Amino acid sequence: MTEFKPLVFSGVQPTGNLHLGNYLGAIRKFVALQENNDCIYCVVDMHALTAQLVHEDMPTQIRSITAAFLAAGIDPKKHIVFNQSQVPQHAELAWIFNCVARIGWMNRMTQFKDKAGKDREQASLGLYAYPSLMAADILVYRATHVPVGDDQKQHLELARDIAMKFNLDFHDKIVPTGLGIDIKVGEEPVHAYFPMVEPLIDGPAPRVMSLKDGTKKMSKSDPSDLSRINLMDDQEAISKKIRKAKTDPDALPSETEGLKGRPEADNLVGIFAALADKSKTDVLSEFGGQQFSVFKPALIDLAVEVLAPINAEMRRLMEDPGHIDAVLRDGGERARSRAEKTMNEVRDIIGFVR
Ligand code: TRP
């Protein structure tokens, strides 16, 4: 049984400022994965149109996600960094996937239901088709592994369903051309053109919660800027936000058990642990019994130590948009040539004349 060559793909939308949750939950994982994998990281600008067509400053948003990737340590020469709209093959494959996916599948997507809200008639057709474009992003490279947050798991399951239906529906065209690979799906051997993508979910990365409410996720859409640490925040802003973060009156416990029912304490300890690359248990063995008046200054020092260099590098990169654009163009070119190879095969499998 052969296997698809492992390839990591992930995407980040250029909407709103990146915050600590995006960094710890996604970008830092992207950086770590480069070590042992071939990786493609994409600024998904076409996805950004699905909720809102007109954006205040689309070019700056695209460049700032790219700057964050580079500042965090993603190497755009060894891997590929680009913005989605430079590779029109994503949209082309998405059209084919729109014809593979069933309306019943799309209707089950919880993110669509949440984002469309009550007035579904007024949601864009793009928002509805969002997961199909996401499947195309990944599968146009026949990528096998996708680091994402928990909230994207359902979209990856849909990508597998799409891949599987394509593989089965075109089985008669795939096998004779020798384009597919024998893979195992559960116990079943299947001849597949598209791989069954695997999510790479969480691992040690914490769910980073709001600094103002430990039961809500840190979010770029929270009206209070004090609820989050943005990657573009300077030292002063970072320390002010941590100083003002909500806590409870008790000292920190010595065991993680003691964090139960204390969401704000749990969140700050989790952030400390993630930034220090330690477990919460380690953090509590150091700070158990201490008041927040001791813990917060230590957290501020650590957050500044980790984030300030990223922040400074992002600012430096943002001063030279021409350089960022050149990185995206170069990545776009390399991505396009890989995507076009897939599309030629897909066109042949479907029977389009070329
Ligand atoms: N939907 C993803 C998110 O909101 C972004 C995304 C688009 C993506 N295409 C992707 C993530 C492909 C992983 C792979 O986080």
Boltz pocket constraint, residues with backbone or C-beta under 6 A from the ligand:
constraints:
  - pocket:
      binder: B
      contacts: [[A, 9], [A, 10], [A, 11], [A, 12], [A, 13], [A, 44], [A, 47], [A, 133], [A, 134], [A, 137], [A, 138], [A, 146], [A, 147], [A, 148], [A, 152], [A, 155]]
      max_distance: 6.0
